[in-house]
């Protein structure tokens, strides 16, 4: 009797199944990397900072504030997206915030993959997700605040649901799948305004492509009717609400020259390679401990940083191998890829073109106040879609190993460029985040009712500027923060107001460790504040008193300027790629090699 050997057979089947799923594993790694790069970032945007104290103020009525905001910008959509945004930033103040935000990001990525798999197949969908996540730039000049994922990712998520169920309806027509698709699309087009265009064109295109005759007319009639009902409600703010102080955001300006200049400025900065060629301005506070980065980030900045670290070469080879694996499996069917390219062009051009029509944004962009907008994220996704679909089409059309290698190297190079850029931007945002940790130390160290002068707490980092205008009835930002978030009534002088006799004088400095230092001058003299005892540059083993918070009294006769010298951190942070990737996500940052 011939002996049987089932084990090698099972092993071979398992190996073959694993090989088939390698593109999917590659996509999962890239999605996880993007999630990790975004993990822990807070207070990166003016709106995040603004809404946090509004959402947590027990004296403020959410319905009243929602109506005030809707009238301010003449946006009916604010009647529901303002409460959702406030709930988002309120979640951000909780211990479980990171779980919610990461789950939503990962869920959106998985939903995008499942939707595209129905349209272009598993290999192309996995490759698209890998490249989109690998090239997504975390711009310090406009990163969506955590409140926006709750609403900002809701619209793309609903759009993906509408596409997914429409594709299911094509294969297995049911009223349920069509109803889910139509209702999801009807809500998805709500906000921002350009969603009404970018989330309707793909559906119209798919219906025109996949159906014909009476079925096509019937489907288009259902969707168009739903969109018109939605548009009537969403546009009604212009009729029902009087013009508010911020209505210019939704007031179009059809002057061709300012529109073109605004569009070009926003578009170049949104797409990382073009932004680096033009130079990305990096506003940040020039204070002790802040990451030592140039005022303008360019190809030269990143080149010097990455060429000195061989780990970036390893990252390039890993990405190139992954894209080689994907491009080898791409079929020669070009029709779905053309659909993907058209969809990418819609996202690449239309959102920024619509935003550039806004009279308010034309003024803000051309005056140099902002370099980006939420629509910059849509443009990035469109750019990644067009580039990857074009490479996949070329690899499927001309099945040459040399061409695949060149295309894989191109895709990998853009991913490595984005990785180097994101590490720099994350350093800036993590350092800025320590400002709120520093204020917590300050609020604990001074008596209730103290009058404080702290100019460095008002400094601007990117668009992470401290709000100067709050809802009616509120004082300045840090005074309200101390009352609402710290539970201590403090009187913090507004930015630019000179200190007076009897004021507590304070300054802070971020630290690569993630724990800031605060310099405090009060009636008892000068002191440094810290969450934990630490060595100082030029002062090893200082005698910290950590009875409540850690406090270090400086020598008598020291001036405030003398005290600022001790704010410089003794440790500059990790330089290498692995060390910077594995940094603690609560505010730690590295430095350029």
C-alpha positions, 0 to 999 in steps of 0.5 A: 500500500502506497503511503500517503503524505498529506502534510506537504500538500496542505503546506503547498496549498497554504503557501499558494493561498498566502501568495495570493493574499500578499497584495492584501497584506501589503495594503494592510501594512500601508493602512496601518502605517498611516494610522500610526503616523496620525496616532495621538495628534491633537490640536493641529488645527484652529477648528479643533482648538476652537470647538474643544472648549465650546463642546466642553463648556457646560454653560453653553447651549449646543442648540443655540451655538449650532444655530449661531454657527449656521447663521454665521456662515449661512449653512443649513448643513451646520444644523447637523454637522456642527453638533457632530463635530462638537461630539467629535472633539468632545470624544477627543477629550476622553481616554477612548478618543484614539480608539474611536478615531483609529477605528474610523480611519481603518474602517474607511480604508477597509470600506474603500478596498471592498468597494474598489474590489467590486469595480477593479478586482482585488489586486488593483484595489489593494495596490490603490490602497497601498499607494494612497496610504503610503503617499498621503501627506500629513500637512502641518499647514492643514491637518484635519482636526480630530473632530473632522474624522467623525464628520469629515470621514462620514461623507466619504464613508457614506459615498463608498457605501453608496457606490458599494451597494450600487455595484451590488445592485448591478449584480443582484438587483434588490430594492434594499441595495438600491435604497441603501445606496440612494439614501447614503448618497443623499446624505453624503453630498451634504458637506463640504459643498464640493461633495455634491459634485465629486460624489455624484459624478462617479455614480452617474458614470457608473450607471451610464457605464453598467446599464442601458435603456429603461433601466439606466433612465430609471436609476438616474431618475431615482438618484437625481430626484434624491440629490435635488431634494437634498440640494433644496435643503442644503442650499436653503441657508442662503434663503432662510438665514441672513448674511452672517459675518462669515458668509463669504465662505459660501459666497462665490466670486466669479472673477477668473484671475483670483479664482485661477491664482487661488486654485493653483496655489492650493493645488500645488501645495496639496500634491506633495511633489509639486508642493516641495518643488514650490517650497512649503512654508512652515510657520512655527514658534521660535522657542526653546525646544522646538524642532529645528526645521527650516522655514521652507521645506523643499526637496533639498530639506528632505533629501539631506534628511533621508540620504544620511539614514540608510533605513530610507533605502530599506523602506524604498526597497520594501515599497518597490518590492510590494508594488512589483508584486502588485503590478505583476498581477494586474490584468490587461483589462483597461476599462475598469482602470479608465473608470478609476482614472476618471474618478481620480481626476474628479477628486484631483481637480473639482474640490479645490476648484470649488473652494477657490470660487469662495470669496473668503478663501480667495482673500485668505489664500492670496494674502498668504494666510493659508496654504491648504484646506480640507479639500487638499485631502481629496486632491491627494486621494485623486492624485494617488488614484490617477498615478496608480491607475496609470501605472497599473494600466501601463503594466497591464498593457506592456508586460515588460519586467523592465517597465514594471521595475521602473513603475514600481520604483516610481511609486516607491519613491513617492511613498518614501518621499511622503514618509520623510515629509510626514516625519518632519510634520509629525515632529512639528505637530507633536511639539505644538501639542505639548503647549496644552500639557504645559498649560496644565502644569501652569494651572496646577502651580498657580493659585485660583484667580491668578493673573497670568502673562504667558506670550509663548502660549499664544504663538502660532504653529501652522494653522494651529493658531489660538482662537482670538474670537470666541462665541458671545459671552466667552473671554479669551481662549486660555482664560476659558480653557482654565475654567472649562478644562482645568476647573480653575478660574485664571485670568490670562492676558490676551496676546500682545497685552503687556504684563503688569505688576503682580502678574505671574509670568510664564513661558514654556518649551517643548521637549523631545521626550514629550514632557514640556518644561514651564518657566514660572516667575511669581512672588516666590521667585523663578521656578521650572515646572515638569511632570517628572524630575529630569536632568537639565542641559548643564545642570545634572541631577538638579534637586526637584521637589515633586510633592505635587507637581515637580518644581525646581527653584532657580538660584536667587537673583536669576532673571527671567532671561537666565531661566529661559536658558534652562528650557533647552532640552538636554536630549535632542530626540532620535534621528534615525527612521526606526527611532522616530517611527517608534516614538511615544504618541503622546507628544514626543518628537525626533529631529532631522538627521 
